[in-house]
Amino acid sequence: MVARTRDQLADALAAADTVSSVVMTMGALHDGHRALIRAARDLVGGDGSVIVTIFVNPLQFGPGEDLERYPRTFESDLAACADEGVDLVFAPDDAELYPGGQPVVTVEPGTLGRELEGAVRPGHFAGVLTVVAKLLNLTVPTYAVFGEKDYQQLTLIRRMVADLELPYQIVGVPTVREADGLALSSRNRYLSDEEHTAALALSRALRAGADAAGSGPDAVVAAAAAELKPDAVAVDYLELRGPRLEPAPEHGPARLLVAARVGRGTRLIDNAAIELP
């Protein structure tokens, strides 16, 4: 079933009356989204409901970003949802989700929201957290499933839910990659074959960093940086942080994050778990 309005969504949720999981997307679904949908199904079982939202959220795009050209493939998205056994697709338009226009009150992401992605894309995470909060409260799931590829986003959503006492369980799913290691992203379709090859530097950098973990945090970053040749990619940031994106520890679990622009400006992000012995 597809719901386009709040009323249609409310009617569908009332009819289902069962435990549910939600997967929030901007459409252009790929195998990474399918992995999220399958994880959502595993959480609720065959008797539960899986909801997928499809909405290209204007609040999280800054000036000069790709809001207008972001891929919109609604019919193939619906086919993918049907193939994965999704029970309900909620696909509102801008006016339905923001009936008063751009909201006056938004969710402030705090200091972390101004670092890493937030430093490169000011206001991005306020837009993300605002739409996630709205969609959580509209779909009222037990579980909300997000990919670890957008690790800072996942971290901030978890913090928002904890800080605001929202009654939802946030579940992270490992990044899904192409056979050559490139993290799956809807923006990968912007890449030419040559740009795709150049973009593999991101996953190579993460692997090199992980391989150097035994030599300490500085060695992790140095090894990763050596794979990011400036003639192939333009790096926005490469940082080693703690698992909640606090400053990197000397020992224990950490997270290596990278963002870079490839070719004509396609911006990609990736990250990997690092264990510092």
Buried (B, 14 or more C-beta within 10 A) or exposed (E): BBBEEBEBBEEBBEEBEEBBBBBBBBBBBBEBBBBBBBBBBBBBEEEBBBBBBBBBBBBBBEEEEEEEEBBEBBEEBBEBBEEBEBBBBBBBEBEBBBEEEEBEEBBEBBEBBBBBBBEBBEBBBBBBBBBBBBBBEBBBBBBBBBBBBBBBBBBBBBBBBEEEEBEBBBBBBEBBBBEEBBBBBBBBEBBEEEBBBBBBBBBBBBBBBBEBBEEBBEBBBBBBBEBBEEEBBBBBBBBBBEBEBEEBBEEEEBBBBBBBBBBEEBBBBBBBBBEBE
